Amino acid sequence: MNLELIQLIIQWFGGLLAFVALGFVLYGIWRGTQRQTGRTTGLSGSWLRSPWFYFASAAFFFGFAYLGWTPLPLVFSTSTRIVMLALGSLLYFPGMSLLIWGRLALGRSYFVSTGLGAQLYSDQQLVTTGPYAFVRHPMYGGLVLSAVGSLLIYSTWTTVFFVCFAPLMFARAWREEVVLSAEFGDMWQEYCKNVPAFIPRFG
């Protein structure tokens, strides 16, 4: 099996996994807009329930991704490409799996947030099982890993954008922590003492 075929298989499987993750996320958003809202923080509370917000966001995201899906003007040696594919796969596939696992673990408690605001449901539950038993933000951690991995696997301008966008996940995590702390008080503080934000403790 030659390198081009291996790369093609990895890229197609990576794309399929990305669409599966996107499907889970979009379904969670749609279901979330049907539920009664609870505590909100930041400026984007009303936006998060507006169909126009998601339409505009999706149009921008997919439009930019499509226009930027051209290879970077770089030439790599065969050995470098092998290392990039191997390292990219070790980041991308676990990252996407962590994103999907986190989304499934949240179940009905999942809803989207932005760096400008976050919103809970009126009957919000604090999820501490699944990947949330190891880190507080597995979905965002997974997105960061998969963004870096995608750059190594696909090497397009779109994946450069994904990597540049990844640090904004920390702003979104901070917004969510503000509203979760206000909602769950001592329970949230105790959870934070025992579970790190992004990097799990070993030993």
Buried (B, 14 or more C-beta within 10 A) or exposed (E): EEEEEEBEEBBEBBEEBBEEBEEBBEEBBEEBBEBEBBBBBBEBBEBBBEEEBBEEEEEEBEEBBEEBEEEEEEEEEEEEBBEBBEBBBEBBBBBBBBBBBBBEBBEBBBBBBBBBBBBBBEEBEEBBEBBBBBBBBBBBBBBBBBBBBBBBBBBBBBBBBBBEBBEEBBBBBEBBBBBBBEBBEEEBEEBBEEBEBBEEEEE
